[in-house]
Amino acid sequence: VMSLADRAAEALARADVPARMAVLGSAGFTVESSRHEPEFRCPAGPDDLALITFTSGSTGPAKGVPHTHAHAAEFHAASRVLLGTGPRRYLTTMPLSVLSGENVYWALAEGGSAVLHDHHDPDEVVRAVRDHGVTHIFEVLDNHARMWRHPEFPAGGGSLRQLAYGGLRTPRPLIEEALRHLDCDLLQTYGLWETGFITALSPAAHRTGDPDVLGSAGTPVPGVRVEVRDDAGDRLPPGEIGQVWVHHPARLTAYWGGEPIGTDGWLRTGDLGSVDGYGYLTLTGREDDSANVAGYVVHPAQVEDLLRTHPSVREAAVLAA
């Protein structure tokens, strides 16, 4: 009985065009070519369209965000600062249409490889770490927790070198639990398709154990400026909650179809948060996700934090009605 790899190799040998096949097996990653390939030349220029990603649609219909090859190169350069350089084996359990797809590209660009799962299954994730030597994973931290709480998860994380996570806001107790269970680096990132990375909470910042630092989304990545403003557009002092605005060197200027993105180089993210005196951004929710309680504006994240202080509460989610 021919294996899938054997069948692919047979088809490769009959190919009329230069082609390559990559096989991931117990011995590692191998690449075979159907014939000698001429030097590859890319006809695309820096300003040519590379891909179109789509916003989450959390504030309305999803919008197409066109990325040129120059933008893609800038995002890759930023990833090298945050994720490191050199080969890695990246595991994704999310659709490739989200940031996970970018992580796959970046891993391959660094000479690494990727393990693709079509959904998050803690059993399969633990098996991939154990059997395929996965070094990097990007997920929401709740899914990471299902992995490290698994009875067969290798002590300390096994082959893992970095767990990256994102999302609007991550509960500090969950981060502290991760620090107790894992020997690998932890990295939190916050960003938008329109801008790329905005802030990052570095592995070194995680290791400080500072509660205020761990409750934040980190500090702006190089070249990025973040401001918190009031409804009139005026900048607020440190510690006050307001609208999060960002100025990014790789910021895109228009959505697919021509609708402008932001004004004067600044983009209103739609998120609420505050910046402390050291530049750490703490997110508290979305602009349309707050409630007026007895004349006071209450943000769901504040209530969630309070609920999690009770010893009988492990998870909490609050929605504004």
Summary of the structure (lengths in Angstrom):
residues: 321
radius of gyration: 21.8
end to end distance: 59.6
largest distance: 73.9
contacts: 908
relative contact order: 0.09
helix: 26%
strand: 29%
